[in-house]
Amino acid sequence: MKNLNFFSAFRCVLILSSFLIFQDGFAQVQTAKYKSMTPLSNAYYEYLPQGYSTTGSQKYPLMIFVHGSGETGDGSPSQLSRVLRNGPPKLISQGIFPASFKVKGQTFKFIILSPQFTVPPDDINIDDIINYAIKNYNIDTSRIYLTGLSMGGGVVWQYAGDDINYGKRIAAMVPIAGASWPAYFRCENIAAANIAVWATHNNGDPTVPSFYTVDYVNTIDTVPAPPNPFAIKTIFQSNVHDAWTATYDLNFKPNGLNVFEWMLQYSKANGTLAVSGLTFNASKKDDHSVILNWKTYSENNSRGFIIERSIDGNTFDSIGFVNSLGVDGKGASYSFTDTRVALAKNYYRLREVSLDNTYHFSTVKFIELDGQNYFTIYPNPVSDALYIHTGVTFSNSSLKIYDVSGRLSLQKTLNGSGTLPVPVNKLPSGIYTAKIADGINNIQFRFIKK
């Protein structure tokens, strides 16, 4: 009897030891958070490293996972669980996602946020999530990684490529079967931001053509100023859409590293600014013009300044360029007058361009003009007709509406002012960017088609 008791106790110790070893090797805690990080998401899954403390000083790499269109939902418990079907959330829910990764002699533990979107998200929504994460978690901002599949893969391409200011926030990205047209300007921005890219696709994908991924990677690597590192791609021999199961497989290591280890090789260095001590101010000259003044303390290898304007503080357009005047490390003073202001609300910023074509941004300045230059749209979201209510007088102005892939979906000529209807009932549901241009007015806005 004593021997039996001894062996029973010994077996319990072995089981407990195995459990502890398993717990140390793998982290399985993934928590549903019924909170909105951005207007198009009502809930998300949160995965925190073992030993994570909100009061601790340790910073962790952030991975954001963007699901496919089949996993969209309202964020309720029954619909949020769709996010667990694929990718890192699935690996975590299965208990096979490692608690840590060792790369180049360093040990890393991820914070992973997996939001559920109600409709396909836009760049702003991804940026909202990054900002939310930095504010609410202990994030190493030099190690922010973005990955997604199908619709989510397209979102990854577009966030990184639509604006270099967004791209510079990302150290590495893994878009899978990305549903995004490989526009040249996106490839240029991704290359200029020096984002590490590993893209995958199935060669016989019946849903999203594999040439999207092939063209993205090939173009990124052949623009006049290619990135460091070069973008890479893996094209699987398969005739199905699902390239993500193979991509996220922890044993898939074509270069000796799985995708998670591969991402962790890269961090986003802050770099040395070509301009230091920049002060920037904006003031109203009259009801139709704004004066911008800025001064630098020192300049080295600066090409000049692109002046950018926005009506919503998010989407900016270039309205002018001023060459750098600073020489031999000295600063200079500058002035620019915007005489073609078309809207009541105006946001301004400077994009400082270095000789190596890297960019850095100033703070944003807001100016509101009096008079009749107002501009609003309603309703938003919209079902049938979008109404533009404005004091701006349009004359054969071109209105172009683009979908999230950058494709032209609708074109219309605008004339007059007041309330102008734009029928959008034939547009599929989604997020759209509208642009109005006529040589004087240069207006952009976004809306959601229900």
Secondary structure, DSSP 8 states (H G I E B T S, - for coil): -HHHHHHHHHHHHHHHHHHHHHHHHB---EEEE---SBTTEEEEEEE--TT--TTS---EEEEEEE--GGG---S-HHHHGGGGGSHHHHHHHTT-SBS-EEETTEEE--EEEEEEESS---HHHHHHHHHHHHHHS-EEEEEEEEEEETHHHHHHHHHHHH-HHHHTT-SEEEEES--S---HHHHHHHHHTT-EEEEEEETT-SSS-THHHHHHHHHHTTSSS--SS--EEEEES-SSS--HHHHH-TT--TTSS-HHHHHHT--------SEES-EEEEEEEETTEEEEEEE-SEESSEEEEEEEEESSSSS-EEEEEEE----TT---EEEEEE----SSEEEEEEEEEETTS-EEE---EEEE--SS--EEEE-SSBSSEEEEEEEEEEEEEEEEEE-TTS-EEEEEEEEEEEEEEEE-TTS-SEEEEEEEESSS-EEEEEEEE-
